[in-house]
Amino acid sequence: MGIFLLRMKAPLTIMLGILFSQPVLADGPSNVYKVTVTLFEMYNGTSWVTVSNGSSTTIDIAAANSGQAAGNFFAGLNVPDGTYTQVRVTPSAVFTVKGNDGAGRYTTAANGPNGGCVYSNSAAAEAECLVTVPGGITPTPDTLSTPITITNGIASHKVRVNFDTSTAIQYNGLADELFPGQPTVTMTLIPQ
C-alpha cells in the first residue's frame, strides 16, 4: 500500500487508477504489482486531453515507495489551463504480480493455459508472474469529487491517492490459476 501525491506542472496532482477484474473465488495480498501507464487523460467538459501517451515507465503500486515512483512519472507533464472533472488512465495489458490469494495459493513464475499464474501451495515457491490481459484494457473514467482548475499552470487542488493491494491476487476457480485483481484506489482532493 502506498500513499502519494502525483505532481504535475506546478503543482497539479493526479490519480492513477487501474482496472482489471476476473471472476473470483479467493483473494489475497500482492507484494509486487507492477503496471505500465500507456495513456493518461483528463476531461475538460468537452473532450479528453492527453496528458501523457506512450510512456514506458513501470510503477510497482504494491511497493512502499509507490507514491514516489508514480510522482516521478507524472512530474513535469504539461496540463493545459482549464477545468477538469474526470481522469482516465490506460495501463498496459501486461502486469507483473507476486503474492497469494489468502487461501494458500502462491504465484509462481509460470503461466497457465488460461493466461494466469500457475500457483504453488508453498510460500517458498512464490515468485513474480507476468500476466497479459487478452485484448488489452479499456479504461473507465474516474469522476473527481471536486473539479480541478488549472490557471497559468497552477492547479486548484492536489490529489492524494492511496493504493491498497491487500486483495489484489485473485484465484479463478474455473481457470484454476491466479490473476491480478483491481487494487482499491482511494482519492482525496486537497485545496491549494
C-alpha contacts under 8 A as a table, 3 or more apart, distances in Angstrom:
res1	aa1	res2	aa2	distance
1	M	61	I	7.06
1	M	62	A	5.37
1	M	63	A	6.64
1	M	64	A	6.21
1	M	66	S	7.83
1	M	162	N	6.93
1	M	163	F	5.23
1	M	164	D	4.62
1	M	165	T	6.07
1	M	166	S	7.62
2	G	61	I	6.90
2	G	62	A	6.92
2	G	63	A	6.75
2	G	64	A	5.35
2	G	65	N	6.35
2	G	66	S	5.47
2	G	67	G	5.76
2	G	162	N	5.60
2	G	163	F	5.52
2	G	164	D	7.17
3	I	66	S	7.52
3	I	67	G	5.59
3	I	160	R	7.03
3	I	161	V	5.80
3	I	162	N	4.44
3	I	163	F	6.77
4	F	66	S	7.38
4	F	67	G	3.91
4	F	68	Q	6.46
4	F	70	A	7.88
4	F	71	G	7.19
4	F	160	R	5.80
4	F	161	V	5.72
4	F	162	N	6.68
5	L	13	T	6.10
5	L	14	I	7.47
5	L	67	G	6.41
5	L	68	Q	7.80
5	L	71	G	6.21
5	L	158	K	7.20
5	L	159	V	6.21
5	L	160	R	4.91
5	L	161	V	6.50
6	L	12	L	7.51
6	L	13	T	4.44
6	L	14	I	5.25
6	L	15	M	6.90
6	L	67	G	7.20
6	L	70	A	6.35
6	L	71	G	4.20
6	L	72	N	7.70
6	L	74	F	6.20
6	L	75	A	7.34
6	L	158	K	7.97
6	L	159	V	7.03
6	L	160	R	7.31
6	L	161	V	7.93
7	R	10	A	7.39
7	R	11	P	5.42
7	R	12	L	5.10
7	R	13	T	4.10
7	R	14	I	6.78
7	R	71	G	5.75
7	R	72	N	7.96
7	R	74	F	6.10
7	R	75	A	5.41
7	R	76	G	7.86
7	R	158	K	7.66
8	M	11	P	5.49
8	M	12	L	4.37
8	M	13	T	5.44
8	M	14	I	7.42
8	M	74	F	5.63
8	M	75	A	4.92
8	M	76	G	5.56
8	M	77	L	5.38
8	M	78	N	6.95
8	M	79	V	7.49
9	K	12	L	5.63
9	K	75	A	6.80
9	K	76	G	5.29
9	K	77	L	5.80
9	K	78	N	5.66
9	K	79	V	6.84
9	K	153	G	6.18
9	K	154	I	7.02
10	A	153	G	6.18
10	A	154	I	5.25
10	A	155	A	7.05
11	P	154	I	5.99
11	P	155	A	6.02
11	P	158	K	7.26
12	L	150	I	7.77
12	L	154	I	6.56
12	L	155	A	4.79
12	L	156	S	7.79
12	L	157	H	6.96
12	L	158	K	5.92
12	L	159	V	7.93
13	T	155	A	7.80
13	T	157	H	7.38
13	T	158	K	4.76
13	T	159	V	5.04
13	T	160	R	7.54
14	I	87	V	7.90
14	I	158	K	7.25
14	I	159	V	5.45
14	I	160	R	7.72
15	M	87	V	7.40
15	M	159	V	6.47
15	M	160	R	7.36
15	M	161	V	5.92
15	M	187	M	6.91
16	L	89	V	6.39
16	L	161	V	7.55
17	G	88	R	7.79
17	G	89	V	6.14
17	G	185	V	6.54
18	I	89	V	7.14
18	I	90	T	7.61
18	I	91	P	6.71
18	I	182	Q	6.38
18	I	183	P	7.06
19	L	137	I	7.50
19	L	139	P	6.75
19	L	140	T	7.38
19	L	182	Q	5.64
20	F	137	I	7.45
20	F	180	P	7.34
20	F	181	G	5.79
20	F	182	Q	5.07
21	S	180	P	7.65
21	S	181	G	5.35
21	S	182	Q	5.92
22	Q	170	Q	7.73
22	Q	172	N	7.04
22	Q	179	F	7.37
22	Q	181	G	6.87
23	P	172	N	6.00
24	V	27	D	7.11
24	V	170	Q	5.96
24	V	171	Y	5.67
24	V	172	N	5.04
24	V	173	G	7.23
25	L	170	Q	7.38
25	L	171	Y	5.71
25	L	172	N	5.89
25	L	173	G	6.18
26	A	101	D	5.72
26	A	102	G	6.77
26	A	103	A	6.74
26	A	170	Q	5.75
26	A	171	Y	5.19
26	A	172	N	7.57
27	D	100	N	7.57
27	D	101	D	4.26
27	D	102	G	5.68
27	D	103	A	7.65
27	D	167	T	5.14
27	D	168	A	6.62
27	D	169	I	5.43
27	D	170	Q	4.27
27	D	171	Y	6.17
28	G	99	G	7.44
28	G	100	N	5.44
28	G	101	D	3.82
28	G	102	G	4.13
28	G	103	A	7.56
28	G	166	S	5.91
28	G	167	T	4.26
28	G	168	A	6.13
28	G	169	I	5.17
28	G	170	Q	6.50
29	P	99	G	5.79
29	P	100	N	5.88
29	P	101	D	6.59
29	P	102	G	6.90
29	P	165	T	5.93
29	P	166	S	3.94
29	P	167	T	4.87
29	P	168	A	5.74
29	P	169	I	5.83
30	S	33	Y	6.34
30	S	62	A	6.62
30	S	97	V	6.67
30	S	98	K	5.63
30	S	99	G	4.30
30	S	100	N	6.58
30	S	165	T	5.60
30	S	166	S	6.10
30	S	167	T	7.04
30	S	168	A	5.60
30	S	169	I	5.64
31	N	62	A	5.46
31	N	63	A	6.95
31	N	97	V	7.61
31	N	98	K	5.85
31	N	99	G	5.59
31	N	165	T	7.57
32	V	60	D	6.33
32	V	61	I	7.49
32	V	62	A	5.28
32	V	63	A	6.70
32	V	96	T	7.13
32	V	97	V	5.02
32	V	98	K	4.86
32	V	99	G	6.91
32	V	128	E	7.37
33	Y	60	D	5.20
33	Y	61	I	5.69
33	Y	62	A	5.29
33	Y	63	A	7.87
33	Y	95	F	7.05
33	Y	96	T	5.75
33	Y	97	V	4.56
33	Y	98	K	6.80
33	Y	165	T	7.74
33	Y	180	P	7.89
34	K	58	T	6.33
34	K	59	I	5.41
34	K	60	D	4.10
34	K	61	I	6.33
34	K	62	A	7.65
34	K	95	F	5.72
34	K	96	T	4.97
34	K	97	V	6.39
35	V	58	T	5.46
35	V	59	I	5.49
35	V	60	D	6.42
35	V	61	I	7.57
35	V	91	P	6.55
35	V	92	S	6.76
35	V	94	V	7.09
35	V	95	F	5.33
35	V	96	T	6.95
36	T	55	S	7.54
36	T	56	S	6.37
36	T	57	T	5.76
36	T	58	T	4.29
36	T	59	I	6.25
36	T	91	P	5.56
36	T	92	S	5.31
36	T	94	V	7.69
36	T	95	F	7.75
37	V	40	F	7.21
37	V	54	G	7.79
37	V	55	S	6.32
37	V	56	S	7.23
37	V	57	T	6.81
37	V	58	T	7.00
37	V	89	V	7.04
37	V	90	T	6.06
37	V	91	P	4.33
37	V	92	S	6.00
38	T	52	S	7.65
38	T	53	N	5.77
38	T	54	G	4.74
38	T	55	S	5.23
38	T	56	S	7.03
38	T	89	V	7.91
38	T	90	T	5.77
38	T	91	P	5.39
38	T	92	S	5.76
39	L	50	T	7.36
39	L	51	V	7.77
39	L	52	S	5.61
39	L	53	N	4.52
39	L	54	G	6.16
39	L	55	S	7.30
39	L	89	V	5.90
39	L	90	T	4.95
39	L	91	P	6.91
40	F	50	T	6.11
40	F	51	V	5.54
40	F	52	S	5.04
40	F	53	N	6.50
40	F	87	V	7.59
40	F	88	R	6.00
40	F	89	V	4.67
40	F	90	T	6.35
41	E	48	W	6.00
41	E	49	V	5.35
41	E	50	T	4.49
41	E	51	V	5.32
41	E	52	S	7.04
41	E	87	V	5.78
41	E	88	R	5.13
41	E	89	V	6.38
42	M	48	W	5.52
42	M	49	V	5.24
42	M	50	T	6.71
42	M	51	V	7.03
42	M	84	Y	6.24
42	M	85	T	7.57
42	M	86	Q	5.75
42	M	87	V	4.44
42	M	88	R	6.23
43	Y	46	T	7.06
43	Y	47	S	5.73
43	Y	48	W	4.45
43	Y	49	V	6.08
43	Y	84	Y	5.29
43	Y	85	T	5.91
43	Y	86	Q	5.08
43	Y	87	V	6.20
44	N	47	S	5.91
44	N	48	W	6.56
44	N	49	V	7.20
44	N	82	G	6.48
44	N	83	T	5.49
44	N	84	Y	4.40
44	N	85	T	6.37
44	N	86	Q	7.66
45	G	83	T	7.55
45	G	84	Y	6.81
45	G	85	T	6.88
50	T	53	N	6.80
51	V	77	L	6.78
51	V	78	N	6.87
51	V	79	V	6.21
52	S	55	S	6.97
52	S	77	L	7.29
57	T	73	F	6.74
59	I	66	S	6.69
59	I	69	A	6.26
59	I	70	A	6.30
60	D	63	A	5.56
60	D	66	S	5.90
60	D	69	A	7.93
61	I	66	S	4.88
61	I	67	G	7.68
61	I	163	F	6.57
61	I	165	T	7.72
62	A	66	S	6.67
62	A	163	F	7.42
62	A	164	D	7.37
62	A	165	T	5.94
63	A	66	S	5.15
64	A	67	G	7.84
65	N	68	Q	5.35
65	N	69	A	6.46
66	S	69	A	5.13
66	S	70	A	6.04
67	G	70	A	5.14
67	G	71	G	5.84
68	Q	71	G	4.99
68	Q	72	N	6.13
69	A	72	N	5.17
69	A	73	F	6.34
70	A	73	F	4.98
70	A	74	F	6.47
71	G	74	F	5.32
71	G	75	A	6.00
72	N	75	A	5.15
74	F	77	L	5.90
78	N	153	G	7.85
79	V	150	I	7.65
79	V	153	G	7.08
80	P	150	I	7.17
80	P	153	G	7.16
81	D	149	T	7.32
81	D	150	I	4.63
81	D	151	T	5.20
81	D	152	N	6.34
81	D	153	G	6.27
82	G	149	T	5.63
82	G	150	I	5.22
82	G	151	T	6.77
83	T	147	P	6.37
83	T	148	I	5.63
83	T	149	T	4.16
83	T	150	I	6.25
84	Y	87	V	7.87
84	Y	147	P	5.48
84	Y	148	I	5.21
84	Y	149	T	6.20
85	T	143	T	5.96
85	T	144	L	5.43
85	T	146	T	7.16
85	T	147	P	4.64
85	T	148	I	6.61
86	Q	141	P	6.23
86	Q	142	D	5.40
86	Q	143	T	4.31
86	Q	144	L	5.39
86	Q	147	P	7.80
87	V	141	P	5.70
87	V	142	D	5.34
87	V	143	T	6.63
87	V	144	L	7.40
88	R	139	P	6.33
88	R	140	T	6.31
88	R	141	P	4.61
88	R	142	D	6.19
89	V	139	P	6.08
89	V	140	T	7.71
89	V	141	P	7.63
90	T	137	I	6.97
90	T	138	T	6.96
90	T	139	P	5.25
91	P	137	I	7.01
91	P	139	P	7.90
92	S	95	F	7.45
92	S	136	G	7.18
92	S	137	I	7.32
93	A	132	T	5.41
93	A	133	V	5.00
93	A	134	P	7.41
93	A	135	G	7.82
93	A	136	G	4.79
93	A	137	I	5.97
94	V	130	L	6.90
94	V	131	V	5.65
94	V	132	T	4.35
94	V	133	V	6.42
95	F	130	L	5.74
95	F	131	V	5.22
95	F	132	T	6.36
95	F	180	P	7.52
96	T	128	E	6.36
96	T	129	C	5.46
96	T	130	L	4.48
96	T	131	V	6.25
97	V	107	T	7.74
97	V	128	E	5.46
97	V	129	C	5.39
97	V	130	L	6.65
97	V	131	V	7.80
97	V	169	I	7.79
97	V	180	P	6.59
98	K	106	Y	7.79
98	K	107	T	5.71
98	K	108	T	7.72
98	K	126	E	7.01
98	K	127	A	5.80
98	K	128	E	4.54
98	K	129	C	6.23
98	K	169	I	7.88
99	G	106	Y	5.82
99	G	107	T	5.75
99	G	126	E	6.89
99	G	127	A	7.72
99	G	128	E	7.94
99	G	169	I	6.32
100	N	103	A	7.44
100	N	104	G	6.73
100	N	105	R	5.41
100	N	106	Y	4.30
100	N	107	T	6.14
100	N	169	I	5.85
100	N	170	Q	7.78
101	D	104	G	6.65
101	D	105	R	5.71
101	D	106	Y	6.85
101	D	167	T	7.52
101	D	169	I	5.22
101	D	170	Q	5.38
101	D	171	Y	5.99
101	D	178	L	7.45
102	G	105	R	7.20
104	G	121	N	5.55
104	G	122	S	7.52
104	G	123	A	7.88
105	R	119	Y	5.60
105	R	120	S	5.62
105	R	121	N	4.94
105	R	122	S	7.45
105	R	178	L	7.96
106	Y	119	Y	5.13
106	Y	120	S	5.18
106	Y	121	N	6.10
106	Y	122	S	6.75
106	Y	123	A	6.10
106	Y	125	A	7.33
106	Y	126	E	5.29
106	Y	127	A	7.88
107	T	117	C	5.90
107	T	118	V	6.37
107	T	119	Y	4.81
107	T	120	S	6.59
107	T	125	A	7.88
107	T	126	E	5.27
107	T	127	A	5.77
107	T	128	E	6.74
107	T	129	C	6.49
107	T	178	L	6.72
108	T	111	N	7.98
108	T	117	C	6.38
108	T	118	V	5.86
108	T	119	Y	5.53
108	T	120	S	6.60
108	T	125	A	6.48
108	T	126	E	5.25
108	T	127	A	4.57
108	T	128	E	6.25
108	T	129	C	5.95
109	A	117	C	7.11
109	A	118	V	7.51
109	A	126	E	8.00
109	A	127	A	5.39
109	A	128	E	5.41
109	A	129	C	4.46
109	A	130	L	7.23
110	A	117	C	5.97
110	A	118	V	5.51
110	A	129	C	6.54
111	N	114	N	7.95
111	N	115	G	5.93
111	N	116	G	5.60
111	N	117	C	4.58
111	N	118	V	5.37
111	N	129	C	7.25
111	N	130	L	7.54
111	N	131	V	7.45
112	G	115	G	5.48
112	G	116	G	5.56
112	G	117	C	5.75
112	G	118	V	5.21
112	G	177	E	6.69
113	P	116	G	7.58
114	N	175	A	6.03
114	N	177	E	7.55
115	G	131	V	6.43
115	G	132	T	6.88
115	G	133	V	7.73
116	G	131	V	5.98
116	G	175	A	7.90
116	G	177	E	5.30
116	G	178	L	5.42
116	G	179	F	5.13
117	C	129	C	6.08
117	C	130	L	7.63
117	C	131	V	7.06
117	C	177	E	5.45
117	C	178	L	4.93
117	C	179	F	6.29
118	V	176	D	7.99
118	V	177	E	5.43
118	V	178	L	6.59
119	Y	177	E	6.49
119	Y	178	L	6.63
120	S	123	A	7.48
120	S	125	A	6.46
120	S	126	E	7.20
122	S	125	A	5.51
122	S	126	E	7.12
123	A	126	E	5.31
131	V	179	F	7.46
131	V	180	P	7.82
133	V	136	G	5.56
133	V	137	I	7.16
144	L	147	P	5.97
144	L	148	I	7.88
145	S	189	L	7.55
146	T	189	L	7.21
148	I	155	A	6.50
148	I	156	S	5.68
148	I	157	H	5.91
149	T	155	A	5.69
149	T	156	S	5.29
149	T	157	H	7.65
150	I	153	G	5.71
150	I	154	I	5.27
150	I	155	A	4.48
150	I	156	S	6.39
151	T	154	I	5.29
151	T	155	A	6.61
151	T	156	S	7.98
155	A	158	K	7.14
155	A	192	Q	7.43
156	S	191	P	6.08
156	S	192	Q	5.56
157	H	189	L	6.09
157	H	190	I	5.23
157	H	191	P	4.35
157	H	192	Q	5.12
158	K	189	L	5.75
158	K	190	I	5.03
158	K	191	P	6.42
158	K	192	Q	6.66
159	V	187	M	6.52
159	V	188	T	5.61
159	V	189	L	4.59
159	V	190	I	6.12
160	R	187	M	5.63
160	R	188	T	5.03
160	R	189	L	6.33
160	R	190	I	7.38
161	V	185	V	6.82
161	V	186	T	5.60
161	V	187	M	4.55
161	V	188	T	6.46
162	N	185	V	5.72
162	N	186	T	5.10
162	N	187	M	6.54
163	F	183	P	6.44
163	F	184	T	5.85
163	F	185	V	4.86
163	F	186	T	6.69
164	D	167	T	7.76
164	D	183	P	5.63
164	D	184	T	5.01
164	D	185	V	6.46
165	T	168	A	4.84
165	T	169	I	7.98
165	T	182	Q	7.97
165	T	183	P	4.91
165	T	184	T	6.62
166	S	169	I	7.99
166	S	183	P	7.68
167	T	170	Q	7.20
167	T	181	G	7.32
167	T	183	P	7.00
168	A	180	P	5.71
168	A	181	G	4.42
168	A	182	Q	5.87
168	A	183	P	5.40
169	I	178	L	6.59
169	I	179	F	5.96
169	I	180	P	5.04
169	I	181	G	5.64
170	Q	178	L	5.46
170	Q	179	F	5.25
170	Q	180	P	6.11
170	Q	181	G	5.80
171	Y	176	D	7.04
171	Y	177	E	5.92
171	Y	178	L	4.53
171	Y	179	F	6.38
172	N	175	A	5.53
172	N	176	D	5.65
172	N	177	E	5.71
172	N	178	L	6.19
172	N	179	F	7.21
173	G	176	D	4.62
173	G	177	E	7.02
